[in-house]
Amino acid sequence: MLDSKGAVVQVSSTSGRTASAGGGVYAATKFGITAFSEALRQEVTAQGVRVIVIEPGMVATELATHITDPAMQALARNYADSMRTLQPQDIAGTVLYALTQPEHVAVNEILIRPTDQTR
């Protein structure tokens, strides 16, 4: 990677910026991604490697089905149903945007949410 001047792209979440009740463990993992990415960026930027963190809001995925607490699962489902969620191709387009910037431009973090997501 250091020889190729490539890029490291990590996907975090809006939960990596703001934690909410019942989501502490999930938020901690996302805060960790952001912290790790910033440290890595500082270590490899002089070699021309870009480190990018994408922080999506609500995306239409199967995530809610992995929540084991029924009340929290219903809350997540209802929250997603209250908005026009992002689609996976929206996130892919965001990654492509960050990767196709000129070599001297480092897009380090992108927070992307549905227009009608309030938190």
N, C-alpha and C positions, 0 to 999 in steps of 0.2 A: 504494500500500500504506500509506504513512504517513497518508494522509487517511482511509482506511477502517478503521484499527485492526484489521487482519487478522492472519494468522498465517503463518509460514513453517515448514513441516514438512520435515525432512530425515531420511532413513533411513540409518543407519550400520550398525553391527554390533557384536557382542560383541568382535570383533577390533579395534574402536576403543578398547578398554580394555586388552586383553591380546594381545600378538603371540605367534605360535608359529613354530617352525622351518619353513621352506619357505613361509611366508605373509607375509613381511616387506613386500612391495610392497602386497599387499591391505590389510594392517593399517595401513600408512602412509596409504593413501587414506582409511581410516575414521577414523584419528586426526585427519586433516586436516579431515574433515567436522565432527567435534566441536569442534575449535579454531576453525574458521571460524564455526560456529554460536554459540559463546560470545562471540566478538568482535562478531558481528552483533547478538546479543541486547543487549549493552551499548550498542551504538550506537542501537538503535531502541526500546528498552523505554520510554523516557520519552515516546515518541509513541504508546504503547499497542499496539505490535506485539509479539506473542508469537512467540518462536522456540523450536521444539520439535525435539528429536533423539530418534528412536526407534532403539534399539539391539537388534535381534533376535538371538537365538541361531539355532539350526539351524531353518530354514524349508524346507518341501517346495517347492523350486523347481528349475529346471534349472541352477543354478549349477555343480554338479559336472561337468556336461557341457562347460563352458567351460574347464576346467583342461586344459592341454595336456600336462603331464607325466603319463604313465600311472600311475606309482606314487602321485603325489599325488591323482590322480583316484580311484584305488581306495581310498585312505585316506579321502577325503572321503565317498565312497559308503558305505564300511563304517561310518564314524562316524554318518552319517545313519540307516543301517539299525539301529544299536544303540539307537535311542530312538524315542519317539513325537514326531516333529517337529511344529513349529508349522505351521499352515496359513495361507495368505494372508489368510483372513478373520480370523484371530487378530490379525494386524498391523493390518488395517483397523479392527477394534474398538478397538485401542489408540490409533490415530490419532483416532478418533471420541471416545474418552474424553478425550484431551488437549484437543481442540478445543471440547468442550462444557462445560468448567469455567467457573465464573462469571468475568466480565470481570476481576475483581481477582486471579484465581488464574492463575499461570503455571506450567505443568508443563513444565520445561525439558528434562528427560531422562527417558526410560523405558527401562530394561533389561528385556527380556522374553525368557525362555528356556523351552524345554520343561522340565517338572518333573524329568525324569530326565536332563537334560544336566548333566554334571559339570564341564565347563570352558567 
